[in-house]
Amino acid sequence: MRCVCKQDGKCRYRTSTVGATDTGLVNIPYGDERKLMEAVAMLGPVSVAIDASQSSFRFYDTGE
């Protein structure tokens, strides 16, 4: 496990303060809300990644 150190160079990592661990990944097809719902029900909390390299994302301005 990588240690994130403060400016003083001392490692603050403690196994007792770990809140979650990464157990793998599952690709959910674009727009498939049912699959997303199943993943949340079966696996618990999910995280989302965005491919910001797409040209359509370059000029993103608002959430609308």
Summary of the structure (lengths in Angstrom):
residues: 64
radius of gyration: 17.6
end to end distance: 38.5
largest distance: 47.7
contacts: 59
relative contact order: 0.09
helix: 28%
strand: 3%
